[in-house]
Amino acid sequence: MLELRNVVKTFGKDVRAVDGVTLSLERGVVGLIGHNGAGKTTLMQMIATLTRPSSGTILFDGADIVARPQEIRRRLGYLPQDFGVYPNLSALEFMQYFAALKGVRDPGRIKHLLELVNLHEQARRPAASFSGGMRRRLGIAQALLNDPDILVVDEPTAGLDPEERLRFRNLLGELGASKLVIMSTHIVSDVETIAARLATMDAGRLIACETPRTLLAQARGRVWSATVDAADYEQLRARVNVLHAQREGAQVALRIVHGVAPCAGARVAEPTLEEALMAQRYAVKEAA
Ligand SMILES: Nc1ncnc2c1ncn2[C@@H]1O[C@H](COP(=O)(O)OP(=O)(O)OP(=O)(O)O)[C@@H](O)[C@H]1O
């Protein structure tokens, strides 16, 4: 469906925001994970045809989207990181406004989408009174007006409370059954139950794009739990990658990623997905 071949985006002489990304994506939710500045937004903006690659190719169902951006625009929904609503418009008016801009004439579609994002009961309230989560759900509803095949959402869960997060996650998971949904986030738990694949980026590069199952399998045997004396902790920390440390009186309970047992008494632990991603990051760094 979507194919990126050696995509590069540079800003000025020094910044390689996206550095040679090659990636092939089909239907389902893809979580795009990376630290601040990893290149997620730039990559998504190129897919959304809001900025052009400096080099490389992006194909959507075989069509080059740089040469023919309309091929993907017709079938794309995009929710930018800094999505804003018009405070004086109600949710219904907002949707009517965007439906008119996008040439969507079916009023039933607006009703359906407001129900889908669970805003139908607040449809006549001005958006100024909406919470962050409600605003973002309205953003998803407008991105779905044209019934897109590909939905690109840039950090939609930032600043949401746990309940809104869960609601949003479930909504994107449902949409992933019939569409390619690309969602960037810093927070692994936002995508771990819904993502078919996790694409990790670091300094513009794609580290890997794997299923959660593969990531966990790769990390198995490399994540350890251990409890050490606080006095030994500093020394150990200088030698191995510590994922988590919790002080318990004179001792420290640790989760560690390491190829072999990191210290006496360490036990192999079942990795969480977040730990598996960190283990992958360390493995790439060590190989470099
Ligand atoms: N218009 C621009 N001009 C110059 N540099 C830019 C521009 N846009 C992005 N960058 C730089 O490119 C790099 C990647 O930025 P990008 O916003 O894509 O990262 P990100 O992973 O989305 O980060 P965040 O999680 O903070 O949104 C950063 O070093 C950023 O400063």
The ligand as an SDF file (V2000), in Angstrom:
LIG
                    3D

 31 33  0  0  0  0  0  0  0  0999 V2000
   11.4530   23.2380    9.2810 N   0  0  0  0  0  0  0  0  0  0  0  0
   12.5600   22.8150    9.8930 C   0  0  0  0  0  0  0  0  0  0  0  0
   13.7160   23.5130    9.7700 N   0  0  0  0  0  0  0  0  0  0  0  0
   14.8480   23.0760   10.3600 C   0  0  0  0  0  0  0  0  0  0  0  0
   14.9270   21.9510   11.1110 N   0  0  0  0  0  0  0  0  0  0  0  0
   13.8070   21.2270   11.2720 C   0  0  0  0  0  0  0  0  0  0  0  0
   12.5650   21.6140   10.6740 C   0  0  0  0  0  0  0  0  0  0  0  0
   11.6310   20.6790   11.0030 N   0  0  0  0  0  0  0  0  0  0  0  0
   12.2490   19.7720   11.7740 C   0  0  0  0  0  0  0  0  0  0  0  0
   13.5540   20.0970   11.9270 N   0  0  0  0  0  0  0  0  0  0  0  0
   14.5600   19.3270   12.6900 C   0  0  0  0  0  0  0  0  0  0  0  0
   14.5200   17.9990   12.1970 O   0  0  0  0  0  0  0  0  0  0  0  0
   14.6770   17.0630   13.2580 C   0  0  0  0  0  0  0  0  0  0  0  0
   13.4740   16.1180   13.2970 C   0  0  0  0  0  0  0  0  0  0  0  0
   12.3340   16.8520   13.7450 O   0  0  0  0  0  0  0  0  0  0  0  0
   10.8830   16.2040   13.8450 P   0  0  0  0  0  0  0  0  0  0  0  0
    9.9450   17.2840   14.2730 O   0  0  0  0  0  0  0  0  0  0  0  0
   10.5770   15.4900   12.5920 O   0  0  0  0  0  0  0  0  0  0  0  0
   11.0950   15.1310   15.0230 O   0  0  0  0  0  0  0  0  0  0  0  0
    9.9850   14.3760   15.8960 P   0  0  0  0  0  0  0  0  0  0  0  0
   10.4820   12.9730   16.0570 O   0  0  0  0  0  0  0  0  0  0  0  0
    8.6460   14.5450   15.3040 O   0  0  0  0  0  0  0  0  0  0  0  0
   10.0820   15.1260   17.2740 O   0  0  0  0  0  0  0  0  0  0  0  0
    8.8790   15.4370   18.3570 P   0  0  0  0  0  0  0  0  0  0  0  0
    8.6250   14.1330   19.0330 O   0  0  0  0  0  0  0  0  0  0  0  0
    9.5120   16.4460   19.2440 O   0  0  0  0  0  0  0  0  0  0  0  0
    7.7210   15.9570   17.5990 O   0  0  0  0  0  0  0  0  0  0  0  0
   14.8810   17.8920   14.5190 C   0  0  0  0  0  0  0  0  0  0  0  0
   16.2710   18.0240   14.7110 O   0  0  0  0  0  0  0  0  0  0  0  0
   14.2440   19.2150   14.1800 C   0  0  0  0  0  0  0  0  0  0  0  0
   14.8300   20.2460   14.9090 O   0  0  0  0  0  0  0  0  0  0  0  0
  1  2  1  0
  2  3  1  0
  2  7  2  0
  3  4  2  0
  4  5  1  0
  5  6  2  0
  6  7  1  0
  6 10  1  0
  7  8  1  0
  8  9  2  0
  9 10  1  0
 10 11  1  0
 11 12  1  0
 11 30  1  0
 12 13  1  0
 13 14  1  0
 13 28  1  0
 14 15  1  0
 15 16  1  0
 16 17  2  0
 16 18  1  0
 16 19  1  0
 19 20  1  0
 20 21  2  0
 20 22  1  0
 20 23  1  0
 23 24  1  0
 24 25  2  0
 24 26  1  0
 24 27  1  0
 28 29  1  0
 28 30  1  0
 30 31  1  0
M  END
$$$$
